[in-house]
Amino acid sequence: MSRVTTLIFLGILIALSPFAGLPLYVLAWILPVLGIMVILTGISLRARRSGEAPSAAPAPYEPPQNQ
């Protein structure tokens, strides 16, 4: 599962957890754990993307040299 898919899945779990019918003491533990997982996944995604070379920049044009 990719990091983006993990973030979407965790977001859905967080959004639906109040409607799951769980007791408040359980939600008091589940929601912070899911939130920490979102934060760590986002940090790892950002670190990985910032280390990549920008793919949108075109290569500089070099005219052919006649020899």
KANORGI-V518691 format. One record per residue. N is the residue number from 1. RES is the residue in one letter. OMEGA is omega in degrees with one decimal (none if undefined). Layout:
BEGIN
n:res:omega
N:RES:OMEGA
N:RES:OMEGA
END
This chain:
BEGIN
n:res:omega
1:M:-178.9
2:S:-179.0
3:R:179.1
4:V:177.7
5:T:177.2
6:T:178.3
7:L:178.6
8:I:-179.6
9:F:178.8
10:L:177.0
11:G:177.1
12:I:178.3
13:L:179.6
14:I:-178.9
15:A:-176.9
16:L:-175.3
17:S:177.7
18:P:-177.7
19:F:-177.0
20:A:179.8
21:G:178.9
22:L:176.2
23:P:-176.8
24:L:179.8
25:Y:176.0
26:V:178.2
27:L:178.8
28:A:176.6
29:W:-175.1
30:I:-176.0
31:L:176.1
32:P:178.2
33:V:177.8
34:L:177.6
35:G:177.2
36:I:177.9
37:M:176.9
38:V:-179.8
39:I:-178.9
40:L:177.6
41:T:177.7
42:G:178.2
43:I:-180.0
44:S:177.4
45:L:179.7
46:R:-180.0
47:A:-179.4
48:R:-178.6
49:R:179.8
50:S:178.8
51:G:-179.3
52:E:175.4
53:A:179.2
54:P:-175.9
55:S:-176.7
56:A:-177.8
57:A:179.3
58:P:177.2
59:A:-179.8
60:P:-179.0
61:Y:174.8
62:E:-179.8
63:P:178.4
64:P:-179.3
65:Q:178.5
66:N:179.2
67:Q:none
END
